[in-house]
Amino acid sequence: MVENSPSGGYSSQGTAVVMGAGMAGLWAARVLSDHFERVLVIERDTLPSGVEPRPGVPQSRQYHILLLRGLQLLKELFPGLDQELVAEGAVEFDILKDTKVFMRNQWLSQFESGQRLLSCSRVMLEAGLRRRLRQDGRVEFVDDTEVAGLQTSEQGAAVTGARIRQKQKGEHPRLSQDVLAADLVVDALGRRSPTPEWLVQAGYPAPEESVVDSFLGYVTRRYRKPENWQADWRMLLLLATPPSVPRGGLIFPEENDTWVVMMAGINKNYPPTDDAGFDEFARSLGEEFYGAVQAAEPISKAYGYRNTDSRWRRYEKLTRWPERFVVLGDAMCGFNPIYGQGMTVAALSAQALGRQLGRANGRLDGLAQLAQREIGRITQGAWLLATGADLEWPGTVSNNGGQHLVDSIGRWYIARLLDAIPYDQKLRLAFNDVNQLLKPVSSLLAPEVALRVFSHRR
């Protein structure tokens, strides 16, 4: 229960349970700590105390980044954490000046944007968020614990807690009950979330699913940055060009003078993970990319990843929804990770949940469905960007679930805009604001933008 406080903020009462301690769960726990006196974060893995990978996030070895809107939310929700990360080795760079981009078969101009991103490994970012949350007496991590299902009220009208199964007791005291009772439960379990099955068991319909799959696969390897390296970029990005150039690559700086070298192939043009195949694929991306890779020292093996379809479980469209239960992050919509949207959309979704809690003024019934619908609206813009890019490829498949004429028109328009970007810096800035989730996709339809798009001749 949340009550209005005399100071105009919110006094915390009750318990919230977050299922999953990945990025979506950490964002959610931070927001919920403003509204509940106790927030329990359930995690199957043993959570490390420092910067270490864990089995439940195998893709943590891959390329990750917070988009600019996500970085803004990081600064709002965890003040000063960005500078702590920089002190630990994270790299700041101007998104347009320090990034050299090959797009639509040509190099884009580099110029000062005033927008600075922060690059570090996902394990470093997660460790920073966990460290801050552990300093908050309202947040408690319950690790080594699996979620076995939802606890619901007698008629299934509301979710009242999470059923848990502990894998090991360890040396420290553990919660012994089989059910964690809660006033609000948040599913942040990721793509493999069993919520569709749990809903059916509770008497609710399963959601529709929208799926778009360009059969993209990528491979990531870490290198020691060459000493005294000189180049006109901090990040080198080569974008695949539909329909005939299905390969792309990225060299991305991380902490400890590390380069992340990521290479991708679309429509099953998968890059290999063996040394010889990796080098040959890098060579195919051109002299500048290959030369940089050859100048650096590999410090890891190559890790491949192919689970890259965009999959949206349309919970926001269900007319019946259990009270006090919210789904966000990849558990609701997993994007093709090549576009780097997932962590930022999860942050925006957690922020939306916080807004609904603020408006509810202590009345939790009715809140969950409102939050789910707002999260759906947030998802829509990022979905259009990701799937619009994937649907340009001839081998992409889609079930067309939830697709409408307006989506098709939007994809056609964005394709034309992308064709014009190499020739128009103002269009590039406008698209960058949308791509970084600073502005809605609708801003690209502003008259001054649309005029520039339609004035460009292919």
Secondary structure in CASP SS format (residue, H / E / C, confidence):
PFRMAT SS
TARGET T0000
AUTHOR 0000-0000-0000
METHOD secondary structure of the structure
MODEL  1
M C 1.00
V E 1.00
E E 1.00
N E 1.00
S C 1.00
P C 1.00
S C 1.00
G C 1.00
G C 1.00
Y E 1.00
S E 1.00
S E 1.00
Q C 1.00
G C 1.00
T E 1.00
A E 1.00
V E 1.00
V E 1.00
M E 1.00
G C 1.00
A C 1.00
G C 1.00
M H 1.00
A H 1.00
G H 1.00
L H 1.00
W H 1.00
A H 1.00
A H 1.00
R H 1.00
V H 1.00
L H 1.00
S C 1.00
D C 1.00
H C 1.00
F C 1.00
E C 1.00
R E 1.00
V E 1.00
L E 1.00
V E 1.00
I E 1.00
E C 1.00
R C 1.00
D C 1.00
T C 1.00
L C 1.00
P C 1.00
S C 1.00
G C 1.00
V C 1.00
E C 1.00
P C 1.00
R C 1.00
P C 1.00
G C 1.00
V C 1.00
P H 1.00
Q H 1.00
S H 1.00
R H 1.00
Q C 1.00
Y C 1.00
H C 1.00
I C 1.00
L C 1.00
L C 1.00
L H 1.00
R H 1.00
G H 1.00
L H 1.00
Q H 1.00
L H 1.00
L H 1.00
K H 1.00
E H 1.00
L H 1.00
F C 1.00
P C 1.00
G C 1.00
L H 1.00
D H 1.00
Q H 1.00
E H 1.00
L H 1.00
V H 1.00
A H 1.00
E C 1.00
G C 1.00
A C 1.00
V E 1.00
E E 1.00
F E 1.00
D E 1.00
I C 1.00
L C 1.00
K C 1.00
D C 1.00
T E 1.00
K E 1.00
V E 1.00
F E 1.00
M E 1.00
R C 1.00
N C 1.00
Q E 1.00
W E 1.00
L C 1.00
S C 1.00
Q C 1.00
F C 1.00
E C 1.00
S C 1.00
G C 1.00
Q C 1.00
R E 1.00
L E 1.00
L E 1.00
S E 1.00
C C 1.00
S C 1.00
R H 1.00
V H 1.00
M H 1.00
L H 1.00
E H 1.00
A H 1.00
G H 1.00
L H 1.00
R H 1.00
R H 1.00
R H 1.00
L H 1.00
R H 1.00
Q C 1.00
D C 1.00
G C 1.00
R C 1.00
V E 1.00
E E 1.00
F E 1.00
V E 1.00
D C 1.00
D C 1.00
T E 1.00
E E 1.00
V E 1.00
A E 1.00
G E 1.00
L E 1.00
Q E 1.00
T E 1.00
S C 1.00
E C 1.00
Q C 1.00
G C 1.00
A C 1.00
A E 1.00
V E 1.00
T E 1.00
G E 1.00
A E 1.00
R E 1.00
I E 1.00
R E 1.00
Q E 1.00
K C 1.00
Q C 1.00
K C 1.00
G C 1.00
E C 1.00
H C 1.00
P C 1.00
R C 1.00
L C 1.00
S C 1.00
Q C 1.00
D C 1.00
V E 1.00
L E 1.00
A E 1.00
A C 1.00
D C 1.00
L E 1.00
V E 1.00
V E 1.00
D E 1.00
A C 1.00
L C 1.00
G C 1.00
R C 1.00
R C 1.00
S C 1.00
P C 1.00
T H 1.00
P H 1.00
E H 1.00
W H 1.00
L H 1.00
V H 1.00
Q H 1.00
A C 1.00
G C 1.00
Y C 1.00
P C 1.00
A C 1.00
P C 1.00
E C 1.00
E E 1.00
S E 1.00
V E 1.00
V E 1.00
D E 1.00
S C 1.00
F C 1.00
L C 1.00
G E 1.00
Y E 1.00
V E 1.00
T E 1.00
R E 1.00
R E 1.00
Y E 1.00
R E 1.00
K C 1.00
P C 1.00
E C 1.00
N C 1.00
W C 1.00
Q C 1.00
A C 1.00
D C 1.00
W C 1.00
R C 1.00
M E 1.00
L E 1.00
L E 1.00
L E 1.00
L C 1.00
A C 1.00
T E 1.00
P C 1.00
P C 1.00
S C 1.00
V E 1.00
P C 1.00
R E 1.00
G E 1.00
G E 1.00
L E 1.00
I E 1.00
F E 1.00
P E 1.00
E E 1.00
E C 1.00
N C 1.00
D C 1.00
T E 1.00
W E 1.00
V E 1.00
V E 1.00
M E 1.00
M E 1.00
A E 1.00
G E 1.00
I C 1.00
N C 1.00
K C 1.00
N C 1.00
Y C 1.00
P C 1.00
P C 1.00
T C 1.00
D C 1.00
D H 1.00
A H 1.00
G H 1.00
F H 1.00
D H 1.00
E H 1.00
F H 1.00
A H 1.00
R H 1.00
S H 1.00
L C 1.00
G C 1.00
E H 1.00
E H 1.00
F H 1.00
Y H 1.00
G H 1.00
A H 1.00
V H 1.00
Q H 1.00
A H 1.00
A C 1.00
E E 1.00
P E 1.00
I C 1.00
S C 1.00
K C 1.00
A C 1.00
Y E 1.00
G E 1.00
Y E 1.00
R C 1.00
N C 1.00
T C 1.00
D C 1.00
S E 1.00
R E 1.00
W E 1.00
R E 1.00
R C 1.00
Y H 1.00
E H 1.00
K H 1.00
L C 1.00
T C 1.00
R C 1.00
W C 1.00
P C 1.00
E E 1.00
R C 1.00
F E 1.00
V E 1.00
V E 1.00
L C 1.00
G H 1.00
D H 1.00
A H 1.00
M C 1.00
C E 1.00
G E 1.00
F C 1.00
N C 1.00
P H 1.00
I H 1.00
Y H 1.00
G C 1.00
Q C 1.00
G H 1.00
M H 1.00
T H 1.00
V H 1.00
A H 1.00
A H 1.00
L H 1.00
S H 1.00
A H 1.00
Q H 1.00
A H 1.00
L H 1.00
G H 1.00
R H 1.00
Q H 1.00
L H 1.00
G H 1.00
R H 1.00
A H 1.00
N C 1.00
G C 1.00
R C 1.00
L C 1.00
D C 1.00
G C 1.00
L H 1.00
A H 1.00
Q H 1.00
L H 1.00
A H 1.00
Q H 1.00
R H 1.00
E H 1.00
I H 1.00
G H 1.00
R H 1.00
I H 1.00
T H 1.00
Q H 1.00
G H 1.00
A H 1.00
W H 1.00
L H 1.00
L H 1.00
A H 1.00
T H 1.00
G H 1.00
A H 1.00
D H 1.00
L C 1.00
E C 1.00
W C 1.00
P C 1.00
G C 1.00
T C 1.00
V E 1.00
S E 1.00
N C 1.00
N C 1.00
G C 1.00
G C 1.00
Q C 1.00
H C 1.00
L H 1.00
V H 1.00
D H 1.00
S H 1.00
I H 1.00
G H 1.00
R H 1.00
W H 1.00
Y H 1.00
I H 1.00
A H 1.00
R H 1.00
L H 1.00
L H 1.00
D H 1.00
A H 1.00
I H 1.00
P H 1.00
Y H 1.00
D C 1.00
Q H 1.00
K H 1.00
L H 1.00
R H 1.00
L H 1.00
A H 1.00
F H 1.00
N H 1.00
D H 1.00
V H 1.00
N H 1.00
Q C 1.00
L C 1.00
L C 1.00
K C 1.00
P C 1.00
V H 1.00
S H 1.00
S H 1.00
L H 1.00
L H 1.00
A C 1.00
P H 1.00
E H 1.00
V H 1.00
A H 1.00
L H 1.00
R H 1.00
V H 1.00
F H 1.00
S H 1.00
H C 1.00
R C 1.00
R C 1.00
END
